[in-house]
Amino acid sequence: MSRSQSTQRFDLAVVGAGIVGLAAALAAARRGLRVIVIDRDAQANGASVRNFGFITVTGQDRKSMWARACRSREIWRDVAAAAGIPIVHTGLWVTARRPESVHVLEAFMATEMASGCRLLSPTEARRRCPQLVAPEMAVVLESTTELRVESREAIPRLAAWLSGAHGVTFMRETTVRGIDMPSVHTSRGTVQADRVAVCPGDDFNGLYPDRLGAYALTRCKLQMLRLADPGFKLPGALMSDLGLVRYRGYADLEAAEPLKTRLAIEQADHLKHGVHLIVVQGADGSLVVGDSHHYAATPDPFSYEEVDELILDEFRAALGIEPPPTVERWIGTYASAADRPVLIDAPEDSVRLAIVTCGAGASTGFAIGEELVSSLF
Ligand SMILES: Cc1cc2nc3c(=O)[nH]c(=O)nc-3n(C[C@H](O)[C@H](O)[C@H](O)COP(=O)(O)OP(=O)(O)OC[C@H]3O[C@@H](n4cnc5c(N)ncnc54)[C@H](O)[C@@H]3O)c2cc1C
């Protein structure tokens, strides 16, 4: 710790430099507050750099996440421009192969969440993207709202911009061991702060473990792939029928029940491994493809070929092409809770704890950061 960090008092200390912590830092810095962000890693290494970088509005949980995603998307657009973060592509195509999926999309179109969306016939979809040749494609939901960033580059740039343009102080390779307001005890000394935002991702045993113990949290492990450039440009992020029973904005609609029944018979293995399809494209043309969902307190760190094959099987069915060669594989984990998509708690008057528990932190983090700061100041 530098001498100035030990003597200076901050308005806000943020624990965790993932997207949620950076979002809280941004919201506070925009109010002119003095902010320090403390993270145990030398650079971002958690869910925030392992994800698709897919800032999804369409399909988010209607009750509590859709409005947050709308707000976060606006902030991402502004921040990306200011921080020099490329928006790699925009929009989303949800391709439906089954009549039951078409009904879900039609029901979705009748809701307020369909703002910015329309249905495309297969003819129109193929005119726009002739390389999508899946013979079973029945309809495509097109949304123009989504954004995509390359997270492994975007998160470091966001942190650098917070430091350079907003004067946010970063303490890296530093674990926060305890909070005794106004003292934040770290592995490298004590930081003084009037308020603290704890944004620890899926670390439930470090700070306030008793408090977090009441929330029945677990972790979700996801397998991810990067495929070589297929030689054409996607019209946006792509999803398929399986996404309609996983993303709550569709899955909670009554119209989704017949699709759930049919998929339970036809794609039981995919459902068993929590596989659904998201395909996004990078600036170099490569495709990030996933994912699977396995839940455990400590998920194993291994990637299973059988699961990757299920993901690629859905890729073939939805796009109608052979997947290009796999060039990278990785796993990521995020916090999960069955009964809530986000946890915001106040263990003390001047401390907030925030954990996104549904795997949508890239899409909703900026709104959650604003909420944290509003409730603290
Ligand atoms: C494979 C994968 C794909 C995903 N795809 C998407 C997607 O496309 N769109 C989307 O919206 N969401 C997606 N998500 C979810 C999203 O990435 C997460 O919800 C989000 O990144 C969580 O951000 P976070 O800041 O809470 O956690 P993290 O990114 O995990 O950051 C938490 C940070 O806190 C630090 N920390 C914890 N405790 C301490 C301590 N005591 N002291 C110091 N530092 C500490 C850690 O070192 C870490 O850097 C995906 C997640 C995964 C894993």
Ligand as a Chemical Component Dictionary entry (heavy atoms), coordinates in Angstrom:
data_LIG
# 
_chem_comp.id                   LIG 
_chem_comp.type                 NON-POLYMER 
_chem_comp.pdbx_formal_charge   0 
_chem_comp.three_letter_code    LIG 
# 
loop_
_chem_comp_atom.comp_id 
_chem_comp_atom.atom_id 
_chem_comp_atom.alt_atom_id 
_chem_comp_atom.type_symbol 
_chem_comp_atom.charge 
_chem_comp_atom.model_Cartn_x 
_chem_comp_atom.model_Cartn_y 
_chem_comp_atom.model_Cartn_z 
_chem_comp_atom.pdbx_ordinal 
LIG C1  C1  C 0 -18.825 -18.311 -18.715 1  
LIG C2  C2  C 0 -19.728 -17.167 -18.323 2  
LIG C3  C3  C 0 -20.511 -16.566 -19.295 3  
LIG C4  C4  C 0 -21.328 -15.481 -18.938 4  
LIG N1  N1  N 0 -21.970 -14.791 -19.923 5  
LIG C5  C5  C 0 -22.622 -13.647 -19.605 6  
LIG C6  C6  C 0 -23.132 -12.805 -20.616 7  
LIG O1  O1  O 0 -22.918 -13.017 -21.793 8  
LIG N2  N2  N 0 -23.884 -11.733 -20.239 9  
LIG C7  C7  C 0 -24.077 -11.419 -18.937 10 
LIG O2  O2  O 0 -24.774 -10.464 -18.659 11 
LIG N3  N3  N 0 -23.506 -12.136 -17.953 12 
LIG C8  C8  C 0 -22.787 -13.241 -18.256 13 
LIG N4  N4  N 0 -22.208 -13.978 -17.276 14 
LIG C9  C9  C 0 -22.359 -13.549 -15.883 15 
LIG C10 C10 C 0 -21.449 -12.381 -15.561 16 
LIG O3  O3  O 0 -20.165 -12.573 -16.114 17 
LIG C11 C11 C 0 -21.386 -12.226 -14.037 18 
LIG O4  O4  O 0 -22.704 -12.072 -13.528 19 
LIG C12 C12 C 0 -20.553 -11.021 -13.646 20 
LIG O5  O5  O 0 -19.324 -11.009 -14.315 21 
LIG C13 C13 C 0 -20.343 -10.971 -12.138 22 
LIG O6  O6  O 0 -19.522 -9.849  -11.885 23 
LIG P1  P1  P 0 -18.935 -9.604  -10.458 24 
LIG O7  O7  O 0 -18.227 -8.308  -10.503 25 
LIG O8  O8  O 0 -20.005 -9.781  -9.439  26 
LIG O9  O9  O 0 -17.952 -10.842 -10.190 27 
LIG P2  P2  P 0 -16.452 -11.160 -10.667 28 
LIG O10 O10 O 0 -16.218 -10.803 -12.074 29 
LIG O11 O11 O 0 -16.223 -12.578 -10.270 30 
LIG O12 O12 O 0 -15.560 -10.213 -9.786  31 
LIG C14 C14 C 0 -15.476 -10.352 -8.389  32 
LIG C15 C15 C 0 -14.127 -9.836  -7.957  33 
LIG O13 O13 O 0 -14.093 -9.735  -6.529  34 
LIG C16 C16 C 0 -12.784 -10.051 -6.107  35 
LIG N5  N5  N 0 -12.869 -10.408 -4.677  36 
LIG C17 C17 C 0 -13.775 -11.222 -4.080  37 
LIG N6  N6  N 0 -13.578 -11.226 -2.750  38 
LIG C18 C18 C 0 -12.523 -10.401 -2.506  39 
LIG C19 C19 C 0 -11.840 -9.983  -1.314  40 
LIG N7  N7  N 0 -12.220 -10.418 -0.097  41 
LIG N8  N8  N 0 -10.807 -9.124  -1.434  42 
LIG C20 C20 C 0 -10.407 -8.659  -2.654  43 
LIG N9  N9  N 0 -11.025 -9.023  -3.805  44 
LIG C21 C21 C 0 -12.067 -9.867  -3.729  45 
LIG C22 C22 C 0 -12.360 -11.192 -7.005  46 
LIG O14 O14 O 0 -10.965 -11.310 -7.076  47 
LIG C23 C23 C 0 -12.984 -10.763 -8.346  48 
LIG O15 O15 O 0 -12.059 -10.036 -9.155  49 
LIG C24 C24 C 0 -21.400 -15.065 -17.588 50 
LIG C25 C25 C 0 -20.619 -15.693 -16.622 51 
LIG C26 C26 C 0 -19.775 -16.735 -16.984 52 
LIG C27 C27 C 0 -18.923 -17.387 -15.939 53 
# 
loop_
_chem_comp_bond.comp_id 
_chem_comp_bond.atom_id_1 
_chem_comp_bond.atom_id_2 
_chem_comp_bond.value_order 
_chem_comp_bond.pdbx_ordinal 
LIG C1  C2  SING 1  
LIG C2  C3  SING 2  
LIG C2  C26 DOUB 3  
LIG C3  C4  DOUB 4  
LIG C4  N1  SING 5  
LIG C4  C24 SING 6  
LIG N1  C5  DOUB 7  
LIG C5  C6  SING 8  
LIG C5  C8  SING 9  
LIG C6  O1  DOUB 10 
LIG C6  N2  SING 11 
LIG N2  C7  SING 12 
LIG C7  O2  DOUB 13 
LIG C7  N3  SING 14 
LIG N3  C8  DOUB 15 
LIG C8  N4  SING 16 
LIG N4  C9  SING 17 
LIG N4  C24 SING 18 
LIG C9  C10 SING 19 
LIG C10 O3  SING 20 
LIG C10 C11 SING 21 
LIG C11 O4  SING 22 
LIG C11 C12 SING 23 
LIG C12 O5  SING 24 
LIG C12 C13 SING 25 
LIG C13 O6  SING 26 
LIG O6  P1  SING 27 
LIG P1  O7  DOUB 28 
LIG P1  O8  SING 29 
LIG P1  O9  SING 30 
LIG O9  P2  SING 31 
LIG P2  O10 DOUB 32 
LIG P2  O11 SING 33 
LIG P2  O12 SING 34 
LIG O12 C14 SING 35 
LIG C14 C15 SING 36 
LIG C15 O13 SING 37 
LIG C15 C23 SING 38 
LIG O13 C16 SING 39 
LIG C16 N5  SING 40 
LIG C16 C22 SING 41 
LIG N5  C17 SING 42 
LIG N5  C21 SING 43 
LIG C17 N6  DOUB 44 
LIG N6  C18 SING 45 
LIG C18 C19 SING 46 
LIG C18 C21 DOUB 47 
LIG C19 N7  SING 48 
LIG C19 N8  DOUB 49 
LIG N8  C20 SING 50 
LIG C20 N9  DOUB 51 
LIG N9  C21 SING 52 
LIG C22 O14 SING 53 
LIG C22 C23 SING 54 
LIG C23 O15 SING 55 
LIG C24 C25 DOUB 56 
LIG C25 C26 SING 57 
LIG C26 C27 SING 58 
# 
